[in-house]
Amino acid sequence: MEQWTVALVYRLKEGDRQAFDELMEHFYLKLLRMAYLISGSHADSEDIVQETFVLCWVNRGRIREPEHFTRWLYRTMTREAWRVSKRSRKEQPVEEVFGEDTPSGICVLDEVMEKSSRRELYQAIEGLPIKQRTAVVLYYYNDMSTKEIAGVMGCLEGTVKSRLHTARKNLKQILADEQETGEEAVL
């Protein structure tokens, strides 16, 4: 973790509101994206991130190792997302969180095909069981190692590897089924 973040966490532990605001600004979008990918709901993801930061402020005195603050924050958000996802099964269009711009110079057809593929992948990820979905989000979208994911999810590294393996297999099957269905509709 970056040194300035550790310094902010030490200030946060002492009750420094400005340090909290800086940490919140730094982590907000990444947590929002993760929460959305786990919960599948834009409204729920905002609530999840807000509750995560409330828990961060309330439990700031319990942070024992500021060097591991990021892992603790992700774990807190992940558990909150799981709690909210059990309670609610609302869905929102994926484009609301993933409004990524494509570089100029790409023809319109390529842009449409890329967006379509991305949307299919996000929908397939939403179809995974929540713990597989969480592992995929942390691994592929947040570039975390299996060891880091194990720390965030509170499980063994082997369990993370197993969840990733099963998730990849499930995604492959979901996408193959969707492609087959799409081809049948064209014929």
N, C-alpha and C positions, 0 to 999 in steps of 0.2 A: 504494500500500500504506500502511496505517496506520502512523503514526510509532512507536507502542509496539511494533509487530511488528518494525520495522527495528532498534529498540534491542535487542530480544530476540535478533535474529539476530547483532548485533555481540557480544553476550554469549556466544551459542552458539559463535561462531568462537573465542572465548577459552577454550572448554571448560567453560562454566558449565552444570552439569547442571540447575539449576532453570529456566534460560531454555529449555533443550531440552524439559523437561517441560511448560512453559507453551505452547510452540509446538505440541507434540504434542497437548495437550488442545484447543487452539484449532482445529487442522486435522483432527483424527482423524475426526470424523463425516462431514465433507465428502469426505475422501479415501476413506473406507469406502464411501460411496454411489457415488462415481465408479468405484471399483474393482469394485464389484458390477455396475454397469451395463455395464462393459467386459467383465468376465470371465464374468458370468452365474452365479457360484457364491459363496454366502455364505462358505463355508470358505476358498476361494481368495482372496476379497476381504480377509479378515482377514489372511491370510498376506502378501498384496501390500502392505497398509498397514504391517504390521510390518516387512517387508523395506525398505520405503521409508524408514521412520524409522531403521532400522539404517544404511542408506546415508547418510542425512542426518547422523547422528552421526559415522560413520566419515569422511565427506568434508567435514566442517564447515570445515576449514582451506582448502578449495578454493573456498569461496564468495567470489567477488570483488566482487559487487555485491549487498549485503544488500537494496537497494531492489527487486531482482528475485527475491527468495527464493521468493515464491509461485509464480512461473512455473517456477523451477528445481524446486521440490518437486512440482508437478503433472507436469512433464516426467518426473521420476524415477519417479513413481507410474505414469504412463501406459506408460512403457517396461517397467516391471516387470510391469504387467498384461498387456501384449502377450506378454512372455516366458512368463508363467504360462499364458496362454490357449492358446498354441501347444502347450504341454506337456500340458494337461489340458482336457477338454471336459465336465466334470461340470456339472449344472444343479441349481438349488435354487429353491423357490418364491419368487416375487417379493415376496410379502407379508412375508417375513422382514426385508427392508430397508425396504420402503415401508409401514410400519404407520401410515399417516397417519390421524388422527382427522378426522371430518367435523364441521362446526359443528352445534350443536344447532339444532332448528327445521326440519331437513330431514326430510321424511317417509322412512320406511323404504324404499319403492320407489325414490325418488330416490337414496338412499344406495347401495342395491344396484346400481342402474344405473351410478352414478359409479364404484364399485369395479370393476365388470365392464369398463367402458370403459378404465379405467386399467390393469387387468391385461392387456387385449388390446394396448394400446399398448406396455407394457413387454415383452410377449412378441414383438411385432413388432420392437421395437428390438433385442432379443436375436438376432433372425434376420438382422440386417444384418452385412456384413463388418466386421471389427474396427476398421478405420480410419474407416469411416463411422460406426460406433457411437460411437467415441471423440469424433468431431467433434460428433455430436448431443448427447452427454452434456455436453460442455464448453459448447456453445452454448446449449442449452435448459435444462439443469438447473443449470449453474453461471453462467449469464449472462455468459459471456466473449465478447469481440469476436472477429471472424475473425482480426484481427492477433494478439491474445493467444493464440488457439488455434494459430496458425502457430508462434508461439514455443514453446509447450508440445510440439507434435507434431514440431517440427523440419522444417517444410516451408514452402513459399511460401503467402502469403495466398490466392492464386488457387486453389491446390490445396485449401485448406480450403473455399473457396466451392464448388468443384466437388464435393467430397465431400458437403457439406451438400445441394446441389441433387440429387445422385444419391440420397442417403439419403432425402430427402423423397419423391422419385419412387418409390423402392423401398417406403417405408412406406405410401404411398398404395395401391400395388398389393397389398401384403401384406394390409392392412386390408380392401380391396375384395374380395379373394379369400376372406378369412375371413368377411366378411359374406355373400357369395354362398353359401358352404358352409353357414353357419348357417341361411340362409333355405331352402335345399334340405332341410336336416334337419327343419325345421318342417313343410314341405309333405309 
